[in-house]
Amino acid sequence: MTTAKTIFQKIADGEIPAKLIHQDELCVAFHDIAPQAPVHVLIVPRKPVPRIAESAIEDQALLGHLLLTARRLAEQLPCQRGYRLVINNGPEGGESVPHLHVHLLGGRPMHWPPG
């Protein structure tokens, strides 16, 4: 059974254009098309992992890579006073695309609780 590619997989594969700010062998990062903060970047693994709840022990290095990539991008973007990393999981967790991704949000104060 072949699963249809998500929009994030198509971006990672270069089939759909995006405003890429980072790419390497494991992930791509690009600006969100509906930003929720002055800085809103998505860090997407090239490997199609549907969500964090479906990640496996074999994904440990990939998951760490996504977080370290987010840190490096935050250092380059106007996030010096702080930023938030978000991973949504499932419909009630705010997941809108079933492809694991990390939101990097910054450039304004982040309030708690997040919503």
Backbone torsions as a table, in degrees:
resi	resn	phi	psi	omega
1	MET	NA	127.4	179.2
2	THR	-97.0	128.6	177.6
3	THR	-92.9	136.9	178.5
4	ALA	-65.0	142.9	177.9
5	LYS	-70.4	142.3	172.8
6	THR	-78.7	166.3	176.5
7	ILE	-59.4	-35.6	179.5
8	PHE	-68.9	-36.7	176.9
9	GLN	-65.6	-39.5	178.7
10	LYS	-65.5	-37.5	175.9
11	ILE	-65.8	-46.9	-179.8
12	ALA	-60.4	-34.2	179.8
13	ASP	-84.2	-1.9	179.2
14	GLY	78.5	14.9	-179.7
15	GLU	-84.3	-23.5	178.3
16	ILE	-125.6	131.6	179.9
17	PRO	-71.3	149.1	175.6
18	ALA	-150.3	161.3	178.2
19	LYS	-81.8	77.7	-176.8
20	LEU	-68.6	137.5	173.6
21	ILE	-118.8	-8.5	178.2
22	HIS	-159.7	143.6	168.9
23	GLN	-155.2	141.4	175.1
24	ASP	-147.0	-169.8	-175.4
25	GLU	-68.1	-20.0	-176.2
26	LEU	-106.0	-25.2	-174.3
27	CYS	-154.8	167.4	170.8
28	VAL	-128.7	155.1	176.0
29	ALA	-135.0	140.3	-177.3
30	PHE	-153.2	161.0	179.3
31	HIS	-72.7	137.3	177.7
32	ASP	-67.7	141.3	-179.1
33	ILE	-78.2	-13.6	176.8
34	ALA	-129.8	70.2	-172.8
35	PRO	-62.1	140.3	177.8
36	GLN	-103.8	3.2	178.1
37	ALA	-158.1	164.6	177.9
38	PRO	-54.5	-36.0	171.9
39	VAL	-112.0	119.5	175.5
40	HIS	-145.0	99.9	-176.5
41	VAL	-116.2	142.9	174.5
42	LEU	-107.3	130.5	175.9
43	ILE	-109.3	116.2	-169.6
44	VAL	-120.8	126.1	176.1
45	PRO	-70.8	146.9	175.2
46	ARG	-68.6	-32.9	177.1
47	LYS	-70.6	130.0	-178.1
48	PRO	-79.2	83.0	173.2
49	VAL	-93.7	119.6	-174.6
50	PRO	-60.5	-41.0	-177.6
51	ARG	-165.1	165.1	-177.4
52	ILE	-59.2	-34.5	179.8
53	ALA	-66.8	-15.3	178.8
54	GLU	-108.8	11.3	175.4
55	SER	-75.8	159.2	-177.3
56	ALA	-122.8	168.2	178.6
57	ILE	-56.6	-31.1	177.8
58	GLU	-65.8	-17.0	-179.0
59	ASP	-89.6	2.0	-175.4
60	GLN	-54.8	-49.2	-179.5
61	ALA	-64.7	-39.0	178.0
62	LEU	-62.6	-44.6	-179.7
63	LEU	-62.4	-42.5	176.1
64	GLY	-63.4	-39.3	178.7
65	HIS	-61.4	-41.3	178.7
66	LEU	-60.7	-43.6	-179.3
67	LEU	-68.4	-41.4	179.0
68	LEU	-68.9	-33.2	174.5
69	THR	-64.9	-42.0	177.3
70	ALA	-59.7	-43.3	178.7
71	ARG	-60.9	-45.9	179.9
72	ARG	-63.1	-41.0	178.8
73	LEU	-65.7	-40.3	178.9
74	ALA	-60.8	-34.2	177.6
75	GLU	-67.0	-27.8	-178.0
76	GLN	-89.5	-22.7	-175.8
77	LEU	-100.0	168.3	-179.6
78	PRO	-73.8	69.3	179.8
79	CYS	-127.2	21.1	-173.0
80	GLN	-60.9	-26.1	-178.5
81	ARG	-89.6	-2.8	177.8
82	GLY	139.7	164.1	-180.0
83	TYR	-160.3	169.9	179.0
84	ARG	-126.9	138.8	172.2
85	LEU	-110.3	133.3	-177.2
86	VAL	-132.0	135.5	170.4
87	ILE	-126.0	114.5	177.6
88	ASN	-87.0	145.0	-179.1
89	ASN	-137.4	112.7	177.6
90	GLY	81.3	164.1	-176.9
91	PRO	-57.1	-42.1	179.9
92	GLU	-75.8	-13.8	176.2
93	GLY	-90.7	1.7	178.4
94	GLY	93.2	8.0	179.9
95	GLU	-68.4	125.5	178.4
96	SER	-112.4	-20.7	176.6
97	VAL	-127.2	123.3	-178.0
98	PRO	-78.3	61.7	175.2
99	HIS	-146.6	115.8	-178.2
100	LEU	-45.3	134.0	175.3
101	HIS	-157.5	152.3	179.0
102	VAL	-108.4	128.0	173.7
103	HIS	-89.8	129.2	170.7
104	LEU	-107.7	114.7	-178.2
105	LEU	-118.7	134.9	179.4
106	GLY	-167.6	-172.6	179.6
107	GLY	87.4	3.2	175.7
108	ARG	-158.7	162.2	176.7
109	PRO	-63.7	137.8	175.8
110	MET	-99.5	130.4	-177.1
111	HIS	-98.5	160.4	179.2
112	TRP	-129.7	137.5	-0.3
113	PRO	-73.2	156.7	-173.8
114	PRO	-71.3	-17.8	176.0
115	GLY	130.8	NA	NA
